[in-house]
Amino acid sequence: MHFWQVDDIYKILSKNFDCDVLLPKKYKHISNLKKNIISSNLRYFIYFHVLFIGRKYDYIYLCSCPEYPDYPNNLKNFIIYIQQLLVFLLLIIFFRKKIISYVRGLHRIFPDIHKNFIIKFFIFLRYKVFQLLNFFICENKNLTEIFKSKFKKKQIKVTTVYTRYYDKSIHYKKNNNEKLIIGILGGIDPIRKDYEIFYNNLLKFRDEITIRFLGRFYKNFSENAIDCFKDYNIEYKKKLLSEEDFLRMGKDCDILLSLNKEEKYYGNYKGTGSFGDAMYLQKSLIIPAFADPIYEFSDFCYYYKDKKDLELIFHKIINKEIKLEPKFENFDIDICSKKIVDELNI
C-alpha cells in the first residue's frame, strides 16, 4: 500500500486500540506519526521482524500482504513470490489467530478469475495460504461482499477499511476560483488512465477549466500524457508528489476526477483510492461507473459510463446546473472505526 495510508490506518484503529506501527527504516520519514513507530532494518523481510515482536500484541494488522507480484513471470519474481509466501506461512504458524489481513486485490487471491493455467496455479497456492486465516479487510463494501461470497471457508470475519476517511473536525475553506479547477487523481500514467476520454471530448470547455494533476510524475512515460493536454491550462509537479503537496494542491480544487481504465480489474476485483482521496479532501468526485457498481459512494460522486456522460456532467457543472455539495457523514471516522470492531468482533 502507499505509505501515506499508514497514518490513516493508525488514526482509525487507535480509536479503539493502543497501536504501534512497524515501518521499514528507509521509509520511516514518510509517516507523519511522531510516536508509536517501530522502524525495521528488514525492508524486504519485515515479516521476520513481526515474528520477533508479535507475541506482545493482541492483534497484528497486515496492511501489506504477499500479493506482489501478482504471479511470478520471471526468475526474480519467482524468488520474491516464494520468499513472501513462505515467510507469510511462518507468520501464520505462530500468530494465526492474531492476524488481520488486508486484501488489496481479489484477482490476486481467487484463481477462478484467471484463464491461464500457470497463473491459476500460483494464485491457487496463495489462496490456500490465505485460507488458514480468519480475519480479513477489504477496501470497499462491494469488494467485501464479493470476498465473502467467493472465499470457501466458514466462520471468517470480513469488514471494510477505506483508504482514507472523512474527519468532521477538519474543514477546508470553500474556494471562489475564476476557472473550474479539476484535480485528476492518481499517477500520471497513460497505461492505467483513460486520458483520451477527457482531452478529446472536453476541448470546448478549455477556456473555463484548469486541470491539476494530483499524482506522481514518471520520467519514462508521463510526458506523453502531459503532451496530450497541451491545449489545456494544466498544473503538475515534475517530481514525487508528497502528502503535503497533495493536500495543498488538492484542497484548492473544485472537483476531483478519476480516469481509471476498466480492464485493470477496477470495480469487481480491485478498489481505487479515489474515493478515499475525495473524503480526505472533502470534494465531489467524478468517476467511471464500473469503479463503484453498487453506488456505495453516491453521496459525493457523479458517475459516467462513456464520453457523452462525462461531457454532460461537466456541462452541467460549468453552467451551474449541478451544485457541488458532497456529503460524507456515512464515512465519518468514528462511525467506521466502530464498524470495524463490531464486524470483526475484536
Phi, psi and omega in degrees: 000166175291140185295330179296337180290338181301321181298319180289324176298316178299317183298318183283321181286329181287353173297330184234353183224156167274118190242144165243152181239123178263120182229149171300137183305324182298332185249010182302325184292341182290327180287144176268001179291137182259347180215174179061027177258130171249117180266140184239137174279351183269073185300308183270349182235040187293339176298329177297323178296321178297324178300325183282331186248353188299331182295341182282347190244151176284324179221151178236108180267117180261100181276359173221101182261171183287072180250358183237135354292164179307315176202153182285122178242008172202176185297317181299313180293329177296316179297316179297316181301310182295315181300314181297314184293320181293317180291323176298318178297320178297319178298319180294322180303320183274325190227034186305316184285349181262340191281129170247116188256127175274124180257108187279318182227117181295335179292347178265357184246323187255115185293332185291348178290335187256156180257326182291130185296319182295317178298316179304319183298312183289325176292323179298317178301317179296319180300318181296325177291317179296334179293348178281350184261164182240338184246129181222154177226135176241172192276337177207172186296321181298313179295324178299315181291321177296318179300314180301320184285333185261338185278116188271074174202135180278158173063030171272158177238129184228138175220182184244133171234115180286157182294331173215175183224165173270126178246107186293348178280351180251131180228136176252139181297134180287137185270154170237065184288143179295319175247157176289118179265119182253120177266114179271120187275154175091164177302150181282092193223102181291348178280319184263344184246143180264077181289333184299323182296339180268299192290337179277337189246351180245017181299330181296340182260006192300330181280352183248359183228156169236135181257127180238117180278121183252051182205177185291141175262123179258127185299326188283328186218355179292332180303323181297320179291318180298320180299328180295336183259023184297337180273359180251162171275111186237155176224137177197163177250129183272055178195179176294124183282119179283167177298323178294319177297316182299315180293315182297314181286324185285320185289346177268358177284157175271327181204155180252155183222131174251134182237034181298145176273142185293327186289357179267028176072002181299139178105281185279331185232353184211138179270178175226141179286357183300322180295317178295322177299319179295319177298315183296317181272351179060049181234152170293153185229133171258127189211150176300140184298329182293339182287342181217073186297340179256007178054043179297329187252027185293345179294338180223011183243151168241127188255140175234144179257334181206184184296328179293318177299314182298315180297319181294320179300312181293324177301315182291324179292312182296327180267015175063022176278340176243127174265127182278093182229072183293150178237133185234011187302326180289349183242023177298141187297326180291319179296315183290327178295317178295323180298321179299313180297316183292316185284331176269348181056051181241000000 
